[in-house]
Amino acid sequence: EKHVNLLHIESRKSKRRNSEFEIFVDCDINREQLNDIFHLLKSHTNVLSVNPPDNFTLKED
């Protein structure tokens, strides 16, 4: 739907809580796609963090 090139994904049990999981995703994405996905995921996660390359900035609401 968002046409994102997913390069790598992995999951593991959270270090915060045993009942939660952490999911790590590496993808090839542009700014607009990243903002769209970021806002979509915010409503479905407890914690969401993005570590973009140094030359990339994420727009916040």
Biotite code that builds the C-alpha atoms (Angstrom):
import biotite.structure as struc

atoms = struc.array([
    struc.Atom([0.000, 0.000, 0.000], chain_id="A", res_id=1, res_name="GLU", atom_name="CA", element="C"),
    struc.Atom([2.755, 2.496, 0.882], chain_id="A", res_id=2, res_name="LYS", atom_name="CA", element="C"),
    struc.Atom([5.238, 1.024, -1.636], chain_id="A", res_id=3, res_name="HIS", atom_name="CA", element="C"),
    struc.Atom([8.157, 0.773, 0.766], chain_id="A", res_id=4, res_name="VAL", atom_name="CA", element="C"),
    struc.Atom([11.194, -1.332, -0.070], chain_id="A", res_id=5, res_name="ASN", atom_name="CA", element="C"),
    struc.Atom([11.751, -3.438, 3.059], chain_id="A", res_id=6, res_name="LEU", atom_name="CA", element="C"),
    struc.Atom([15.438, -4.361, 3.361], chain_id="A", res_id=7, res_name="LEU", atom_name="CA", element="C"),
    struc.Atom([15.510, -6.147, 6.720], chain_id="A", res_id=8, res_name="HIS", atom_name="CA", element="C"),
    struc.Atom([13.135, -6.922, 9.587], chain_id="A", res_id=9, res_name="ILE", atom_name="CA", element="C"),
    struc.Atom([13.722, -8.643, 12.910], chain_id="A", res_id=10, res_name="GLU", atom_name="CA", element="C"),
    struc.Atom([11.911, -8.980, 16.207], chain_id="A", res_id=11, res_name="SER", atom_name="CA", element="C"),
    struc.Atom([12.832, -9.878, 19.748], chain_id="A", res_id=12, res_name="ARG", atom_name="CA", element="C"),
    struc.Atom([11.278, -9.851, 23.181], chain_id="A", res_id=13, res_name="LYS", atom_name="CA", element="C"),
    struc.Atom([11.336, -6.424, 24.723], chain_id="A", res_id=14, res_name="SER", atom_name="CA", element="C"),
    struc.Atom([13.850, -5.584, 27.424], chain_id="A", res_id=15, res_name="LYS", atom_name="CA", element="C"),
    struc.Atom([11.203, -3.289, 28.922], chain_id="A", res_id=16, res_name="ARG", atom_name="CA", element="C"),
    struc.Atom([8.479, -5.939, 29.393], chain_id="A", res_id=17, res_name="ARG", atom_name="CA", element="C"),
    struc.Atom([8.345, -9.671, 28.749], chain_id="A", res_id=18, res_name="ASN", atom_name="CA", element="C"),
    struc.Atom([4.865, -9.381, 27.266], chain_id="A", res_id=19, res_name="SER", atom_name="CA", element="C"),
    struc.Atom([6.040, -6.996, 24.517], chain_id="A", res_id=20, res_name="GLU", atom_name="CA", element="C"),
    struc.Atom([8.216, -7.288, 21.424], chain_id="A", res_id=21, res_name="PHE", atom_name="CA", element="C"),
    struc.Atom([10.632, -4.959, 19.706], chain_id="A", res_id=22, res_name="GLU", atom_name="CA", element="C"),
    struc.Atom([10.589, -4.911, 15.925], chain_id="A", res_id=23, res_name="ILE", atom_name="CA", element="C"),
    struc.Atom([13.497, -3.486, 13.936], chain_id="A", res_id=24, res_name="PHE", atom_name="CA", element="C"),
    struc.Atom([12.986, -2.516, 10.315], chain_id="A", res_id=25, res_name="VAL", atom_name="CA", element="C"),
    struc.Atom([15.455, -1.290, 7.716], chain_id="A", res_id=26, res_name="ASP", atom_name="CA", element="C"),
    struc.Atom([13.833, 0.114, 4.605], chain_id="A", res_id=27, res_name="CYS", atom_name="CA", element="C"),
    struc.Atom([14.442, 2.231, 1.546], chain_id="A", res_id=28, res_name="ASP", atom_name="CA", element="C"),
    struc.Atom([11.956, 5.062, 1.911], chain_id="A", res_id=29, res_name="ILE", atom_name="CA", element="C"),
    struc.Atom([11.486, 8.738, 1.119], chain_id="A", res_id=30, res_name="ASN", atom_name="CA", element="C"),
    struc.Atom([10.470, 11.475, 3.557], chain_id="A", res_id=31, res_name="ARG", atom_name="CA", element="C"),
    struc.Atom([6.812, 11.471, 2.680], chain_id="A", res_id=32, res_name="GLU", atom_name="CA", element="C"),
    struc.Atom([6.535, 7.682, 3.016], chain_id="A", res_id=33, res_name="GLN", atom_name="CA", element="C"),
    struc.Atom([8.392, 7.747, 6.330], chain_id="A", res_id=34, res_name="LEU", atom_name="CA", element="C"),
    struc.Atom([6.081, 10.402, 7.740], chain_id="A", res_id=35, res_name="ASN", atom_name="CA", element="C"),
    struc.Atom([3.010, 8.477, 6.583], chain_id="A", res_id=36, res_name="ASP", atom_name="CA", element="C"),
    struc.Atom([4.213, 5.222, 8.116], chain_id="A", res_id=37, res_name="ILE", atom_name="CA", element="C"),
    struc.Atom([5.394, 6.908, 11.291], chain_id="A", res_id=38, res_name="PHE", atom_name="CA", element="C"),
    struc.Atom([1.942, 8.394, 11.892], chain_id="A", res_id=39, res_name="HIS", atom_name="CA", element="C"),
    struc.Atom([0.221, 5.133, 11.032], chain_id="A", res_id=40, res_name="LEU", atom_name="CA", element="C"),
    struc.Atom([2.385, 3.122, 13.445], chain_id="A", res_id=41, res_name="LEU", atom_name="CA", element="C"),
    struc.Atom([2.074, 5.620, 16.311], chain_id="A", res_id=42, res_name="LYS", atom_name="CA", element="C"),
    struc.Atom([-1.529, 4.564, 16.852], chain_id="A", res_id=43, res_name="SER", atom_name="CA", element="C"),
    struc.Atom([-0.568, 0.864, 17.063], chain_id="A", res_id=44, res_name="HIS", atom_name="CA", element="C"),
    struc.Atom([2.526, 0.934, 19.266], chain_id="A", res_id=45, res_name="THR", atom_name="CA", element="C"),
    struc.Atom([3.504, 1.771, 22.831], chain_id="A", res_id=46, res_name="ASN", atom_name="CA", element="C"),
    struc.Atom([6.912, 3.132, 21.844], chain_id="A", res_id=47, res_name="VAL", atom_name="CA", element="C"),
    struc.Atom([8.047, 4.176, 18.380], chain_id="A", res_id=48, res_name="LEU", atom_name="CA", element="C"),
    struc.Atom([11.472, 5.517, 17.550], chain_id="A", res_id=49, res_name="SER", atom_name="CA", element="C"),
    struc.Atom([13.095, 6.282, 14.239], chain_id="A", res_id=50, res_name="VAL", atom_name="CA", element="C"),
    struc.Atom([16.826, 6.394, 13.626], chain_id="A", res_id=51, res_name="ASN", atom_name="CA", element="C"),
    struc.Atom([17.215, 8.008, 10.211], chain_id="A", res_id=52, res_name="PRO", atom_name="CA", element="C"),
    struc.Atom([20.528, 8.786, 8.527], chain_id="A", res_id=53, res_name="PRO", atom_name="CA", element="C"),
    struc.Atom([22.226, 12.005, 9.638], chain_id="A", res_id=54, res_name="ASP", atom_name="CA", element="C"),
    struc.Atom([21.080, 13.917, 6.571], chain_id="A", res_id=55, res_name="ASN", atom_name="CA", element="C"),
    struc.Atom([17.411, 13.023, 7.030], chain_id="A", res_id=56, res_name="PHE", atom_name="CA", element="C"),
    struc.Atom([14.875, 14.941, 9.130], chain_id="A", res_id=57, res_name="THR", atom_name="CA", element="C"),
    struc.Atom([11.451, 13.764, 10.206], chain_id="A", res_id=58, res_name="LEU", atom_name="CA", element="C"),
    struc.Atom([8.552, 16.224, 10.365], chain_id="A", res_id=59, res_name="LYS", atom_name="CA", element="C"),
    struc.Atom([6.542, 16.052, 13.591], chain_id="A", res_id=60, res_name="GLU", atom_name="CA", element="C"),
    struc.Atom([2.880, 17.055, 14.041], chain_id="A", res_id=61, res_name="ASP", atom_name="CA", element="C"),
])
